[in-house]
Amino acid sequence: MTSPFPLSGRGHVRWRTALPDRHVVGVSVAVNGMCFVATGSGVLALDGPEPRWSADTAAYWGCLLLGDDLLVTGGADGFVVREQRTGEVVGAIEAGPTSAPVSLGGLLVFQAGRVLRATTVTGEVRWEVEVPALHPPLVRHDTVVVAEDAAVRAFRSDGGPLWSVELPGEVDGSLVGLPGGDVLVPVLGDDHIGFLVVDPRGGVRAVPAHLPPGDLVVPVPGTDLLVLPGWPEPDDLGEPRSTVVVVDSGTGVVVRHHRVPAAAHGIVVGANGLVAVAGSPTWDRWAKYHGWPGYDLGNDCYVLFLDGNGPRGEWKANTPITGPLAVAANGDLLVPVSGELVSLG
């Protein structure tokens, strides 16, 4: 994700606080500084390290923050709308969603099976369109963009069709909005593996680089650069090692390339262009192998900070990182770590 807040990136632990569950699906930060942590067994609202309220409800996606001090959580049966400051429930939407919701001019737009649906926060259906999308919708200004197997389609805010583009390959990850208004599409095709850029006017061009497609790709604000995991490469002993790359989406040139201790599963870019990358062994691998002779996996649990000149610093978590990263309103990096949220100042 690209954060609206600048990232400090000094890597010093400022505080830790306990979470209701080890598995974190999202960390959302409000302009007033509150943050909301969605986990597999509950949602926790925090003012800094201090709990503000909690809700015992399983969350499938991170909290969607709305402009009128509301937030939306989602699970198998639908969505719950709450007040950000108190957690009080103000509405429920029985929807059977298959994607997280996105906000579109006061409406919630989400995928429900083969249907793209827009509702009010009280659950009133405003429009719906049959679209067999496999990934969450993307909102660009007043346009909703969705991906099918090998096509991208766009709809107006009233659900009317706007444009569609056929792709030379299958979509292999979530759509990403680029700073200039274009849409980045991960694809797996016969002639191109990596990413395509779809222009809202209907043009398609390839990012001219052979890259692993997937959900984890983040644009750098004010540039044409993308940060994403690269292909594994052999080390001096021939063992495959994970990498992270920074790529120019226009030229395909890899402008920075870094080997990392374990596969990256979290990337966030601050509004100032500073990048944080996190990775660790999975919890299952940690539980099975950590502590065996020759298997000290603590050093593989890391947060790496990158600026325009390369690595700027690193923080070792020494235990698995178990959710996505976020940037706090004060510039701290928020890192879910094995049942805790750690704030790095």
C-alpha positions in Angstrom: 0.0 0.0 0.0 1.0 3.6 -0.4 0.3 5.6 2.7 -0.9 9.2 2.9 1.5 9.8 5.8 5.3 10.2 5.5 7.3 7.4 7.0 10.1 8.1 9.5 12.0 4.9 9.1 14.4 5.1 12.0 13.5 1.6 13.2 13.4 2.2 17.0 10.7 0.4 19.0 8.5 3.1 20.6 5.8 0.8 22.0 4.1 -2.6 21.8 0.6 -3.6 22.6 -1.2 -7.0 22.7 -3.7 -8.0 19.9 -6.7 -10.2 20.1 -5.3 -12.7 17.7 -1.9 -13.6 16.1 -3.3 -13.5 12.5 -3.8 -9.9 11.4 -5.7 -9.2 8.1 -5.4 -5.4 8.1 -4.2 -2.3 10.0 -6.1 0.9 9.1 -5.0 4.4 10.2 -7.3 7.4 10.5 -6.2 11.0 10.1 -6.8 11.7 13.8 -4.2 9.1 14.7 -6.4 6.2 15.7 -5.6 2.9 14.2 -7.8 -0.2 13.8 -6.4 -3.7 13.7 -8.6 -6.4 12.2 -7.8 -10.0 13.1 -9.2 -13.4 12.7 -11.0 -13.2 16.1 -11.6 -9.5 16.7 -11.2 -5.8 15.9 -9.2 -3.5 18.2 -9.2 0.3 18.1 -6.0 2.0 19.4 -5.0 5.5 20.5 -1.2 4.9 20.2 -0.6 1.8 22.4 -3.8 2.3 24.4 -6.9 0.3 23.5 -10.0 2.5 22.8 -12.5 -0.3 22.2 -12.6 -3.9 20.9 -15.2 -6.1 19.1 -15.3 -9.9 19.3 -16.0 -10.4 15.6 -14.0 -12.3 13.0 -12.7 -10.0 10.2 -11.9 -11.3 6.8 -10.5 -8.0 5.6 -9.0 -4.8 7.1 -11.3 -2.0 8.2 -12.5 0.4 5.6 -12.5 3.9 7.0 -15.3 6.3 5.8 -15.1 10.1 5.9 -18.0 10.5 8.3 -16.1 8.9 11.3 -17.5 5.4 10.5 -15.7 2.2 9.7 -16.7 -1.0 8.0 -15.7 -4.5 8.9 -16.5 -7.6 6.9 -16.9 -11.4 7.4 -18.6 -14.3 5.7 -22.2 -13.0 6.4 -21.8 -9.4 5.4 -20.5 -6.1 6.7 -20.9 -4.2 10.0 -20.7 -0.4 10.1 -19.4 1.1 13.4 -18.5 4.5 14.8 -14.8 4.9 14.8 -14.5 6.5 18.2 -16.8 4.1 20.2 -17.1 1.0 18.1 -20.9 1.3 18.4 -22.7 -0.6 15.7 -24.8 1.7 13.5 -25.7 -0.6 10.7 -25.3 -4.1 9.2 -25.4 -5.3 5.6 -26.3 -8.9 4.9 -24.5 -9.5 1.6 -22.5 -12.7 1.4 -19.4 -10.8 0.2 -16.5 -12.4 -1.6 -14.3 -9.3 -1.5 -13.5 -6.4 0.8 -15.6 -3.3 0.2 -14.4 -0.1 -1.3 -15.8 3.4 -0.9 -17.4 5.2 -3.9 -19.1 8.5 -3.2 -20.8 7.4 -0.1 -21.6 3.9 -1.4 -19.9 0.6 -0.6 -18.9 -1.4 -3.6 -17.9 -5.1 -3.3 -18.0 -8.4 -5.1 -20.7 -10.9 -4.0 -20.0 -14.1 -6.0 -20.5 -13.2 -9.7 -22.1 -9.9 -8.9 -20.5 -6.5 -8.4 -22.8 -4.7 -6.0 -23.1 -1.1 -4.7 -25.1 -0.4 -1.5 -25.6 2.4 1.0 -24.1 2.0 4.5 -27.5 0.9 5.6 -27.6 -1.9 3.1 -29.9 -0.5 0.4 -28.8 -1.8 -3.0 -28.3 1.0 -5.4 -27.0 -1.1 -8.4 -25.5 -4.4 -9.3 -23.8 -5.8 -12.4 -22.9 -9.4 -13.2 -19.2 -9.6 -13.3 -17.3 -12.8 -12.7 -14.4 -11.0 -11.0 -11.8 -12.9 -9.0 -10.2 -10.0 -7.2 -11.5 -6.9 -5.2 -12.7 -3.9 -7.2 -10.6 -0.8 -7.5 -12.0 2.7 -7.3 -10.3 5.4 -9.4 -12.0 8.8 -8.7 -15.6 8.1 -9.7 -14.9 4.9 -11.6 -15.0 1.3 -10.5 -12.5 -1.0 -12.2 -12.7 -4.8 -12.0 -10.7 -7.7 -13.4 -12.1 -10.9 -15.0 -10.0 -13.8 -16.1 -8.4 -12.0 -19.1 -10.1 -8.6 -19.2 -10.5 -5.4 -17.2 -13.8 -3.6 -17.1 -14.8 -0.2 -15.8 -18.1 1.2 -14.6 -19.5 4.6 -13.8 -20.5 5.5 -10.2 -24.1 4.6 -11.2 -23.1 1.1 -12.4 -23.2 1.9 -16.1 -20.5 0.4 -18.3 -17.7 2.7 -19.2 -15.0 0.7 -21.0 -13.4 -2.7 -21.2 -10.1 -4.0 -22.3 -9.1 -7.6 -23.3 -5.7 -8.7 -22.0 -3.0 -10.9 -23.5 -3.0 -13.2 -20.5 -4.8 -14.1 -17.3 -5.1 -11.7 -14.4 -2.9 -13.1 -11.6 -3.4 -10.7 -8.7 -5.2 -7.6 -7.5 -5.5 -4.4 -9.5 -3.3 -1.4 -8.4 -4.0 2.2 -9.0 -1.1 4.2 -10.3 -0.5 7.9 -9.4 -1.3 9.2 -12.9 -4.7 7.4 -13.1 -3.7 4.3 -14.9 -4.3 0.8 -13.6 -1.6 -1.8 -13.0 -2.6 -5.4 -13.8 -0.6 -8.5 -12.9 -0.8 -11.0 -15.7 0.4 -14.5 -16.5 0.5 -14.9 -20.3 2.3 -16.8 -23.1 4.2 -13.8 -24.3 4.4 -11.7 -21.1 4.7 -12.6 -17.4 4.6 -9.6 -15.1 2.5 -6.5 -15.3 0.4 -4.5 -17.8 -0.6 -0.8 -17.5 -4.1 -0.1 -18.6 -4.9 3.5 -19.6 -8.5 4.6 -18.8 -8.8 5.6 -22.4 -8.4 1.9 -23.4 -4.7 1.5 -24.2 -2.6 -1.3 -22.8 1.2 -1.5 -22.5 3.4 -3.9 -20.8 5.9 -3.1 -18.1 8.9 -4.2 -20.1 10.4 -6.4 -17.4 10.1 -10.1 -16.5 8.6 -9.9 -13.0 6.7 -12.3 -10.8 3.0 -11.2 -10.9 1.0 -11.1 -7.7 -0.8 -8.9 -5.2 2.3 -7.4 -3.5 3.3 -4.4 -5.6 3.3 -0.8 -4.4 3.8 2.4 -6.4 6.2 5.1 -5.1 4.4 8.5 -5.0 5.4 11.1 -7.6 7.4 8.6 -9.7 7.0 5.7 -12.1 8.6 3.3 -9.7 7.1 0.1 -8.3 8.3 -1.9 -5.3 7.7 -5.6 -5.4 9.2 -9.0 -4.7 11.6 -10.1 -7.3 12.5 -13.6 -8.5 14.5 -15.7 -6.1 18.2 -16.0 -6.9 20.9 -18.4 -5.8 23.4 -17.4 -3.1 27.0 -18.4 -3.0 26.0 -22.0 -2.0 23.4 -22.3 -4.7 20.5 -21.9 -2.3 17.5 -19.8 -3.6 17.2 -16.4 -1.8 14.3 -14.0 -1.8 14.7 -10.6 -3.3 12.9 -7.2 -3.5 13.2 -4.9 -6.5 12.4 -1.4 -7.4 11.4 -1.2 -11.1 10.7 1.7 -13.4 7.3 0.9 -14.9 8.0 2.9 -18.0 11.3 1.4 -19.0 11.4 -1.8 -17.1 14.8 -1.0 -15.6 15.4 -2.5 -12.2 16.8 0.6 -10.4 17.4 -1.2 -7.1 17.7 -4.8 -6.2 18.1 -6.3 -2.7 18.4 -9.8 -1.3 16.3 -10.3 1.8 16.4 -13.0 4.5 13.0 -14.3 3.8 10.2 -13.8 1.3 8.6 -10.3 1.6 5.0 -10.4 2.5 4.5 -6.8 3.5 5.5 -3.6 1.7 4.4 0.0 2.4 5.6 3.3 0.9 5.3 6.5 2.8 4.1 9.8 1.3 7.8 10.9 1.4 8.8 7.9 -0.8 10.5 5.9 2.0 9.9 2.2 1.6 9.5 -0.4 4.3 9.6 -4.1 3.4 8.8 -6.9 5.9 9.2 -10.7 5.8 9.6 -13.8 7.9 9.0 -17.5 7.8 5.4 -18.5 8.0 4.0 -19.3 11.5 3.8 -23.0 10.6 7.4 -23.1 9.4 8.5 -21.2 12.6 6.6 -23.6 14.9 8.0 -26.7 13.1 11.7 -25.7 12.7 12.7 -22.8 14.9 15.0 -24.0 17.7 16.2 -27.1 15.9 20.0 -27.4 15.5 21.0 -25.0 12.7 17.5 -23.6 12.5 17.5 -20.3 14.3 14.9 -18.5 12.2 14.9 -15.3 14.3 17.2 -13.4 11.9 14.8 -14.2 9.0 12.1 -12.0 10.7 13.0 -8.5 9.4 11.8 -5.0 8.5 14.0 -3.3 5.9 13.9 0.4 5.2 14.9 1.6 1.7 15.3 5.2 0.4 16.5 6.5 -2.9 20.1 5.4 -2.2 19.3 1.9 -1.1 19.0 0.3 2.4 18.6 2.9 5.1 18.2 0.6 8.1 16.8 -2.7 9.4 14.9 -4.0 12.4 14.9 -7.6 13.5 11.6 -8.8 14.9 13.1 -12.1 16.1 9.6 -13.7 15.8 7.2 -14.0 12.8 5.6 -11.0 11.3 1.9 -12.0 11.0 0.1 -9.3 9.0 0.4 -6.3 6.7 2.3 -3.1 7.5 0.8 0.4 8.0 2.1 3.9 8.5 0.8 5.8 11.6 -0.2 9.4 11.4 2.9 10.4 13.3 5.2 8.5 10.8 5.7 5.4 12.8 5.7 2.0 11.1 3.1 -0.4 12.6 4.1 -4.0 12.4 2.0 -7.0 13.6 4.3 -9.4 15.3 3.1 -12.7 16.8 0.1 -11.4 18.7 1.4 -7.9 19.2 1.4 -4.6 17.3 4.8 -2.9 17.4 5.3 0.8 16.6 8.7 1.6 15.1 9.6 5.3 15.3 
